[in-house]
Amino acid sequence: MPDIGIAQPPIDRPVLEVENLGVRFRRRGTDVAAVNGASFSLQRGETLTILGESGSGKSVSLKALMGLLPGYAEVTGKVWLNGQEILGLPAAALAKLRGGSLSMIFQEPMAALDPVYTIGEQIAETIVQHDHVDHRTAMKRALGLLEQVKIPSAARRLKNFPHEMSGGMRQRAMIALALACSPSVLLADEPTTALDVTVQIQILLLLRQLQQELGMAIVFVTHDVGAAAEISDRIAVMYAGRFVESGTSREIIRTPRHPYTEGLLASTVHGGMRGTKLETIPGSPPNMARLPPGCAFAPRCRHTVEACRRDEIPVTISPTGAMARCVRAVESVPA
Amino acid sequence: MSSTLALDPRDRGGPAQPLLRVDNLKKYFPVRGGLLNRTVATVQAVDDISFFVKKGETLGVVGESGCGKSTTARLLMRLVEPDAGAVVFDGDPVGMEHGISVNDMRRQMQMVFQDSYSSLNPRMTMAESVAYAPRMHGLGRKEAYDRAEGLLAQVGLNPRQYARRYPHELSGGQRQRVNIARALALEPRLVILDEAVAALDKSVEAQVLNLLTDLKEKFNLTYLFISHDLNVVEYMSDRVMVMYLGRVVETGPVEQIYRHPRHPYTRALFASKPTLDPDRRTNEMPLTGDPPNPINPPSGCRFRTRCAFAEAICAEKTPILGAPLDGDDDGASPHLVACHLPAAQRMSMAATGGRHA
């Protein structure tokens, strides 16, 4: 396999395997290659963070897995969930999957929840749909879910409409909804970005705890290195629709090998940087409709050599399984 | 720095006089409802806050959503009329008979908003947007456009390439540079940055922060830097003011606030900050719940409903922002805290109450 993003850990079969995922938006003369061959796999109970800036293709990747992209999007590659191939499933099968063994939480719970139904109704509806139980049983399970995500006075909150809740509470309600049918994989698209810091850490801790209790795998998408450090086992850094580097969160944060990861970490303001000039990555992310050949980061990279602009960049995998897609990484690894 | 400031012909009170002083500023927004659309409640957005900004410094304002930091900025710019309180700009009360007019104040005080796109007119080119205010304030067309092009160059946008572009043709970071250029077009002395980098990607955020630091030096600016990002505020500010539900709970020099926070809210806020270290993850929630609704804030200390140390007095009496008992008050930048607790009043005890005990 030429394009392995992350080396697979040699335990039993992963719950989620993604091979060479590609997404292309072709419409009215525009042709945007949003995701260009992303591969990863996840074990039960593992959290992988996809870290990237806006337009890097991280959210589009999640939506592709969930089958939420519009009809004109061309999705290529292979995705196995619990051993079942799920890309290109017919609508009915997909509907069964979504909210069942695969579910997703979003940045904006207000947009993800239905404003005209109570929280309880929405959770119960999902349970009735997937598990074919009666409404009363479903409501009882909904109550249990709200308690599980630590919503205070859950019985009363069950009868609340989304607008009657605070931001953090809505986020918890959305997590409860996503967990309704005990998914094996939870896709989380920037679920903490719109929250205040004191609430953000609560949600991160909640996700970590729920994961331990339920053993689900999480794909967590964020642009926030801080959130990534708090929640992930492994981090994959995405740039221009490709993973440029991946490894354990320790490897990525302590010893990044790709210049983009280095730049991203250096330009993230943290304590004790007062009085120093911030290191920046010059320029801005590339136009996804006109990606340069070779390494997409080459125009902004200070180490660019001729080979970077020419052809496909080889992937280097370290003995620990960390991946880097950089010409320099090849040189630095002893043969 | 004070010597260059004294050269500013607009300077009035000398370097020791605060550029901006705010006394007992207050804004309650009515909440209307019911059949007759009567006022049914009030949002106490900003409730009796006082602070000052010294010449040439950056005052950082932090707090969670609903704490009143953006309303404060809008009150200062008079985009919203205050219910009570006084704003004094370099010794001149704003909008008073014996002071300066709101218009004159705005010439010296400008603002940059979070959303770079909605704060630019989509039908105006970059040069037109930047030149607009100088033209309104009486500058000729040619001079105004020359100034606009000069400013675009100052913020790192080549005027030849960008002056004739429209907002939708620029990236978020570039648009925010234009907003900064526009804020500087009237040669203000104070710039209010209301979450000015919050919507930018990290790599772009760092570029804009560097730009702001350079411009501050070049144009002798004073900043009021509002942000929810604790790391960015620490990086940018000389002094910091922490707000909670419309009130100031703690203020002081940045090192004091970040190394020895005294107020339980400030401490919880800092403890909520992601550690950026996979081996030292946060394992306990510093605070539970969301900030309460500012419509019916708790009596006394507004933080008491989420405070682990709250006592009876906290519900009865509103704590006053004042120097703690063992305050190392140097007069010019005092560390003030609004808390009844002895732990906040005395540093020795405050230190043991921290997270890394």
Interface residues (C-beta under 8 A of the other chain):
Chain A: E53 S54 P152 S166 G167 G168 M169 D196 V197 T198 V199 Q200 I201 Q202 L204 L205 H223 D224 V225 G226 A227 A229 E230 S232 T248 S249 R250 I253 G263 L264 S267 T268 V269 H270 G271 M273 R274 K277 L278 E279 T280 I281 S284 P285
Chain B: E64 S65 S171 G172 G173 Q174 D201 K202 S203 V204 E205 A206 Q207 L209 N210 T213 H228 D229 L230 N231 V232 E234 Y235 V254 Y258 A268 L269 S272 K273 P274 T275 L276 D277 P278 D279 R281 T282 N283 E284 M285 P286 L287 T288 G289 D290 P291 N293
